[in-house]
């Protein structure tokens, strides 16, 4: 996932001609067909002998949730692009256009969109875990996440999975741009990683903002927030964790503040998160450009270099994701960052191949 990689990591990955990044995020004007044909000719990829689902698990450690390790288990397959998808987040048009162009050039999806639903997951967890006892694929990511993956060819097991998952709706957790691009590129199917809405491993990490402005945001902020100079005893992103409805701010002069929402406005947060109102009340009025980052230190250092204003956010409760999807009132782009990211390049979906969908029986073309 590009959002989970630094510029240096992306450049390093591009040095390998067989890296999935060449398909997932091609460089401008790249002809993808020869890349795909070379992979096939040199057996860098292979077609499954039978239609398949894939059992997939992510094992990870979270310092902020009690210091325990967690394992998320789900299944990878395809869904029709016209299935009952419920997005919760707005998209950036330039990102959608880039992915759509790549799909129009070569109809290959290399990164599953993470979706959630209310299926009868307890019925199929034992089955999925049995396929992960001796996985076909094991990989330890740079972020400390262990990925395990194995194909499911057994027709009876596939039927059990389809029946337990049901017809949706399907909530998009991560991959709004890929979903939108696949739909606009008239792809019939979307490659997805499906997990349970009740999964207690779901973590929504904050995505921080570096904002270039046409005027100082402080006067507008003061209408909605109580502004205080940071105590500076601990890092700003840690300081705001102990303060209710609070964000951190660093000015281009290097001054750090905490901004706590006025108590008279707390009722606004019943259905929408603080970051949505930050955009509506402040950023949409003063921002000329916004850069997003998972790393608070990165945006704070950029602010102190005079490159803009840093806005440091806290983790987002999952409740807001479900409400935004159900209400059809999307959150601002890059509001949510589901951790860990789904690994790219484990499996590819080539539009037109023999397939089996979560909502259809196997078919061939």
Secondary structure by P-SEA (a helix, b strand, c coil): ccccccaaaaaaaacccccccccccccccccaaaaaaaaaaaccccccccccccbbbbbbccccccbbbbbbbbccccccccccccccccccaaaaaaaaaaaaaccccccccbbbccccccccaaaaaaaaccccbbbbccccbbbbbbbbccaaaaaaaaaaaccccccccccaaaaaaaaaacccbbbbbccccccccbbbbbbbbbccccccaaaaaaacccccccccccccccccccccccbbbbcccbbbbbbbcccccccccccccaaaaaaaccccccccbbbbbccaaaaaaaaaaccbbbbbbccccaaaaaaaaaacccccccccccccccccccccccccccccccccccccc
